[in-house]
Amino acid sequence: MSKKQVVGSMSEWSGVLKDFFRQISDGSLTLEHIIDVNEHRNPFEGEAGENWIDQIINREHQYHLNFFGRKINLPKFEKTLKKYGQKQIRQWQKLGLEPHFLPKAFLFQSNNNFPGWKIKPNNWYYEKAAQDKILRYVDGELEIDRQSDKLEEITVLIDTRLKPAYNDGRQMYANDNLLGPIIELLRKDKKIAKYEHGLRSSRFGVSADEWENQIKPVLAKKLGLEINQVRLERVIEANVIPQLYTDMPRKDDGNTNTWVWFEEYFKGRVRRPGGGRSSGYGGLADVCCSWSAYHWYSHGSFRPLIVL
């Protein structure tokens, strides 16, 4: 080994040891880390020398290639991952949230024929968007949604859980350590309406207004984020995500006969779109409209999207 190689190796291990002792000081050191160091492996690298950021980015490249038919550069995604760091990302992953990047894409243009986009929103949504009836909150004001046909080039945490099939209101999202405890506490404290069909921690029977005014602020605090970073999935996002990330449990979202609230509003504040129902409604193509204040939908639930 040359002197240059020795110096480079020492420099690399200096960084590894700094990370190692940082893990000791913050209490997150695991037995696997100790074994890796003992065997002279970098405990913060993945297989074949990939570090944790490279693993996530390379995986995202493959998803984009399969869906859009081309590789998309991801400097913004990489920067955001570095900003929050591996420890924070892992904490969010333990809550069922996975980091991904939704690139800037104009999905409804006639010349776009993305190979992975098999199911598109139904005609009702296209028509209402063309009539300027689909709205979004922007800086505290309702505005016409001019982005209804676009993905927005954002790093997100996606809730990977499959929307469950209806079971007389008793259906539950699997392993819901993300929202279950929050909903149960809010129902116990009578801040959101009780649910008579299933467990108190169920995401079902929650109105869009209860999500907006009660649940969202508590979830933002739990995640250590600003409230404006937490929202519901937009119609186009809820449609694309199961088709883009085909190894998530929610790849089968269109095959279950329950529905979810979406981020947009319809005509005004009193109604919001929802959809995703199978059983003749169209699955991922399904988009309809429901009253924002109604909480007795035992077949309707919600799924947050976190924007980093």
SULRA-V732904 format. One line per field, one symbol per residue. phi: phi as a letter, one per 20 degrees, with the letter a starting at -180 (. if undefined). burial: 1 if it has 16 or more other ideal C-beta (glycine too) atoms within 10 Angstrom, else 0. A space follows every 10 residues. Layout:
phi: ???
burial: ???
This chain:
phi: .fffffffff ffffffffff fffffendfd ffffffffem dffddeflnf effgffffff gfgfffeenb edfcffffff ffgenfffgf ffffenddfb ceffbeeeff eecffeeecd gffgfgffff emeecbfcln cfcfeedfdc edmcecddfe ffffffblne fcffleffdg ffffffffem ecffceebff effemdffff gfedfgfffg ffemcfffed beffgfffff gfeededfge gegfddedcc fdffdcmafe ccfbrofeln eomfffccbc ffefdeffdd cbbfcdde
burial: 0000000000 0000010001 0010000010 0010011000 0110000000 0010011001 1011001100 0101001101 1001010010 0100111111 1110101000 0001001001 1101110110 0011111000 0000100111 1001111111 1111010010 1110010111 0111011000 0100100110 1111111111 1101110111 0010100001 1111111111 1111100111 1011011111 1111110000 1111111100 1111111111 0100101111 11111111
